[in-house]
Amino acid sequence: QGQLKIAGAAMAARCRLAARFHHIHGANIRLDASHTQATRVESFANGLCFSQEPLAPGQIFLVEIEEKELGWCGHLRVGLTAHDPRSLEVVPEYSLPDLVNMGDTWVFAITRSHNRVAVEGAEVQARGGPWEPFLLIERVRIPRDTLVGRSRPGLYSHILDDLFKMNVLPATARRSRIGVLYAPQPDGTADMHIVINGEDMGPSARGLPTARPLYAVIDVFASTKSVRAIPVDYGFPSLQTLCRLVIQKHIVHRLAIDGLDLPPLLKSFCQHE
């Protein structure tokens, strides 16, 4: 039992360590004291960031979009690189194409259509079971609840309710959560997966070399101004989380949660936290 506690504490510490940005980053990036928030302070480029440590197989590097900036075209860019950030003489201005052109780097631009959010009354369809507590990517199992971004209820909640019931936000929206990981394959290589608000986008790149350390790449580009790294606990979902999944599955309108006979903290947790 003592060994299990030590192993659990070590895993928790690794999760917290993984959810930090590397001290080497683009010229326009400013990190907070905890190295968990990355903000582009000017222009639209030079916003390249890396995970503080290489990712382990199946370990997701997850960020939440905290702040947007109007007036620019383009959004967050996410991927993996086999380049140790400390080996870079100069951090490239762009992940696409500059860092990718250096080789051993796989980066994709995130667009609103990536997770197939419905527009103009189209039916919302999420791949997989949005009410399942775990997201399964090959042999990797990740608690889904942490992966999902949620808008806050308010004046226009009725517009977002169909998206809320499916646990989906537009990929580039504020509070959207986007992550990247790699899944090892039998041939010794790996597939890169991008996860948007709890939905696996499928293999974005194949044949990644697992013999070399792979760092997450987060390019805080254009209309994405600030992101925060979110630690992901790979343990079992809490009872509170399971309660939220059941409540959200059966509620008609999220503002109706206010009328339920529930503790105020649980209501807030069910609505947006």
Phi, psi and omega in degrees: 000319178298320179294323179296320179296318179296317179296319179296319178295321179295318178296317179298318179296320179295321179298318179293320180294321182293332183271049177221155179267149178293149180288346174266127185201179180295159187296334183263006182266138171237129177262148174283179185297331182273354183061028177253345178242130178240125183234131174274119191269346177200166179059202181233354184235192184056039182249025185286133177228159178227158172292149182296326181233158171299151180277145171279159177305129179079000181272123184268140170255114190245134176232152173247135177286118183260329184213139177248163177223120181286157174102353179245152175259135180108163186221193180306146175235138190223146176177205181225153175218146175268003177274125172291125181307329180291344181273352182281124176294319177220136176287125182301154180292323183231149171284323176242115007259354194303304183293320180298323181292346176282351179087162178053037178219137183227111185226141179229142176282134178273131177237165182299330184277358185302318180256025169054045175291135183290145175230152176052046173081003179293155183288136178278128178225118177256135179285137181085182180266104184296344181261002175286137184290341182238144169264127181253122175236100187055244180262009180265132179236120184236132175303121187292327190302319181293334186281346191265126173272147183224137172281158178275141179292150180183210187301325184253027183301325183297331180291325185266358189299320179298323178290321181297318182294333178266006182056046183229132168243155171306140188303327185259009183284159172298138182081357174294144181244129185230132181225163179223144177207170174232142182246118180298147180245161182302334182277005179093353176264190180217155172257138175268132178240138172252131182245126181239114179050047175084004181246127177284126179278000182086175181298119178272334177209147181237162175078023178291143182280115180278350180286344180250145177300140181242123179259146172288144176244125176234114181256106181280085194250142168054245187284350172271119187255325185213138178226156177233134176285133184248121176291141181244119177270124185271012179281194181283148177298147178287163176299323178299317179295317179297322176298318180298318180301317180293316181296314181296329182292330187252352183280143182277316183222133188297332177292340177292345177299330179300330183275356180282149179277074183228156175300143182305320181295323179291323177300313180298318179298321180288330185279317187204340187284000000 
